[in-house]
Every structure is written in C-alpha cells, then in structure tokens.
Amino acid sequence: RANYIGVPIDKLNGLGIGNTFKINDHSDIYAVRIAEGIIFLSNLCPYDDAGITWKPNDSSEDAIGTTGRFYCQRCSTIYDRTGEPTAGPGETPLSKLSHSWDNDNSQVMVHGTELGLVESKKLIFRIAE
C-alpha cells in the first residue's frame, strides 16, 4: 500500500467552503474545505481504529456549515468537519495529513504523516479564490 495518494488539483479547486469528500473509494482520507484552504483527514477513529463516515445531512458540530459531521459507528464518537471530537468516548482529534505537489503540479500528494511530524503550514492546502 502506498504511503501517499494523488488528488487532481481540479477536483480540489472546485470544493466550496464547508464541503467534504472522500478522496476515492479505496482511500481512507477525506478532503475538507475550510476558510483557510483544504485539510486532509484520516478516516480512522483514534479511539478504536474503526472507519469514520461523513454524514452530510446530520446537524453540523461547527460554524463552518449548517449540516455535516463525521461519525464513528463503532464507538459513536462524533467529530466536527475539522476532525475535532464533540461527543462520545473519543477525545483525540482525527489525524490531519500533510501534502505536497507532484512533479508537474497537476496533483496534490497526500501523505500518511501524523500532525506532530510536519510543519502546521503543510497541513492546509491553500486555494486561490
């Protein structure tokens, strides 16, 4: 299994603030558009290592949008769209993943690096407005 996954820049440029999508059906990474840009979150619940899901129609747990939150079906922890836990037994945020450009700047390569191992500025992909 590769320790990174490429995301076409065109797919990211069209993402509106508050919107979220799973990078592809085979990845365990979500892209989340916030005001500052895009963050990439692991879909593994840090409490029990189960996969979390994005619930677009559930009430929001943040001020970024009126609906949408992440949910772990195994432990029932709820996370806001930035990966912060808001309810349930889990107390650790979802892992934010670093990124870099590919060689021809057509894709963003999302890495499986934990938050504490990279500069925080590499955790937000800036989008030109």
BELKA-V101173 format. One record per residue. N is the residue number from 0. NEAR is the number of other C-alpha atoms within 8 Angstrom. Layout:
N:NEAR / N:NEAR
This chain:
0:2 / 1:4 / 2:6 / 3:8 / 4:9 / 5:9 / 6:11 / 7:9 / 8:9 / 9:6 / 10:8 / 11:9 / 12:8 / 13:6 / 14:9 / 15:6 / 16:8 / 17:10 / 18:8 / 19:11 / 20:8 / 21:10 / 22:10 / 23:5 / 24:5 / 25:4 / 26:8 / 27:10 / 28:10 / 29:12 / 30:12 / 31:14 / 32:14 / 33:11 / 34:5 / 35:8 / 36:10 / 37:13 / 38:14 / 39:14 / 40:14 / 41:11 / 42:11 / 43:10 / 44:12 / 45:11 / 46:9 / 47:7 / 48:7 / 49:10 / 50:10 / 51:11 / 52:9 / 53:10 / 54:9 / 55:7 / 56:6 / 57:8 / 58:8 / 59:11 / 60:11 / 61:8 / 62:6 / 63:7 / 64:8 / 65:8 / 66:10 / 67:15 / 68:15 / 69:13 / 70:12 / 71:13 / 72:10 / 73:6 / 74:10 / 75:10 / 76:13 / 77:12 / 78:16 / 79:14 / 80:13 / 81:9 / 82:12 / 83:10 / 84:14 / 85:9 / 86:9 / 87:10 / 88:8 / 89:11 / 90:7 / 91:8 / 92:9 / 93:14 / 94:10 / 95:12 / 96:15 / 97:15 / 98:11 / 99:9 / 100:10 / 101:10 / 102:5 / 103:6 / 104:7 / 105:9 / 106:11 / 107:13 / 108:12 / 109:13 / 110:11 / 111:8 / 112:8 / 113:10 / 114:11 / 115:5 / 116:6 / 117:10 / 118:7 / 119:7 / 120:5 / 121:10 / 122:14 / 123:12 / 124:9 / 125:7 / 126:8 / 127:4 / 128:2
